[in-house]
């Protein structure tokens, strides 16, 4: 993927694995973080082979801490500043190939706002 000066943020993705009772943590650099309102159908997305992003996963602006399985239920926007819960994942294509993945997330406990993460 080419560098884009608009994609200068760092975020941390958190993906639960109930079978292993672990939380997979992945730091992404060079993403775009936007705030706004949007509704999309829920879907899972994978960019490359190094992470998976599903609705219900969490995204934290900046480089976040590791999270233990036992702490996952309390790792929510109401308790962690800057944390969002993924509402949708939308792989976007250019010339037949995935160009980037957009994810939308609720950023507050009441669900009245949304973030859009693009990479």
C-alpha positions in Angstrom: 0.0 0.0 0.0 1.4 3.4 -0.8 2.0 6.1 1.8 -0.7 8.7 2.2 -0.1 11.8 4.3 -3.8 11.7 5.4 -3.1 8.3 7.0 -0.9 9.3 9.9 -2.6 7.8 12.9 -1.7 4.7 15.0 -4.4 2.4 16.3 -4.5 -0.8 18.2 -7.0 -3.6 17.2 -8.3 -6.1 19.7 -9.8 -9.4 18.4 -11.2 -11.9 20.9 -10.6 -15.6 20.4 -13.1 -17.4 22.6 -11.8 -20.9 21.8 -8.3 -20.0 23.1 -9.7 -17.5 25.6 -7.2 -14.9 24.4 -7.3 -11.4 23.0 -5.2 -10.9 19.8 -3.7 -7.4 19.8 -2.3 -5.8 16.6 -0.9 -2.2 16.3 -1.5 -0.5 13.0 0.4 2.5 11.9 -0.4 4.7 9.0 -4.2 4.7 9.2 -6.8 7.3 8.8 -9.1 8.0 11.8 -12.3 9.9 11.0 -15.4 10.8 13.0 -18.9 10.8 11.5 -22.1 8.9 11.1 -22.5 6.0 8.7 -24.4 2.7 8.7 -23.2 -0.4 6.8 -24.0 -4.1 6.8 -21.8 -6.1 9.2 -19.1 -8.2 7.6 -15.6 -9.5 8.5 -12.5 -8.1 6.8 -8.9 -9.2 6.5 -6.2 -7.0 5.0 -3.1 -9.1 4.1 -2.6 -12.1 6.4 -1.6 -10.5 9.7 -4.9 -9.5 11.2 -8.7 -10.1 11.2 -11.2 -7.5 12.0 -14.8 -8.4 12.9 -17.9 -6.5 14.2 -17.6 -6.5 18.0 -13.8 -6.2 18.0 -12.3 -3.1 19.7 -10.1 -0.4 18.3 -8.1 2.0 20.4 -6.6 5.2 19.1 -2.8 5.1 19.7 -0.7 2.1 20.8 -2.7 0.3 23.5 -1.9 -2.2 26.2 -2.3 -6.0 26.0 -5.6 -7.2 27.3 -6.2 -10.5 29.1 -9.2 -12.7 28.4 -10.6 -12.1 31.9 -10.4 -8.3 31.3 -12.2 -8.3 28.0 -15.8 -7.8 29.4 -14.6 -4.6 31.1 -12.6 -3.3 28.1 -15.4 -1.1 26.8 -15.7 2.5 25.6 -17.4 3.5 28.9 -14.3 2.4 30.8 -11.5 3.1 28.4 -11.0 6.5 26.9 -10.4 6.4 23.1 -11.7 2.9 22.7 -14.3 2.0 20.0 -16.4 -1.1 19.3 -16.4 -2.1 15.6 -19.9 -2.0 14.1 -19.0 -2.9 10.5 -16.1 -3.9 8.3 -16.0 -2.9 4.7 -13.2 -4.1 2.3 -13.0 -1.6 -0.5 -11.7 -2.7 -3.9 -9.7 -0.9 -6.7 -9.2 -2.6 -10.0 -10.4 -6.0 -8.6 -8.1 -6.1 -5.6 -8.7 -5.0 -2.0 -7.2 -1.5 -1.8 -8.1 -0.8 1.8 -10.4 -1.8 4.6 -12.8 0.5 6.3 -14.2 -0.2 9.7 -16.9 1.8 11.5 -17.2 1.8 15.3 -19.2 3.2 18.1 -17.0 5.4 20.2 -19.1 6.0 23.2 -21.1 4.0 25.7 -24.5 5.2 24.5 -23.8 4.5 20.8 -24.6 8.0 19.7 -21.4 8.6 17.7 -19.2 6.7 15.3 -15.5 6.6 14.2 -14.4 5.4 10.8 -11.0 3.7 10.5 -9.5 3.3 7.1 -6.3 1.5 6.1 
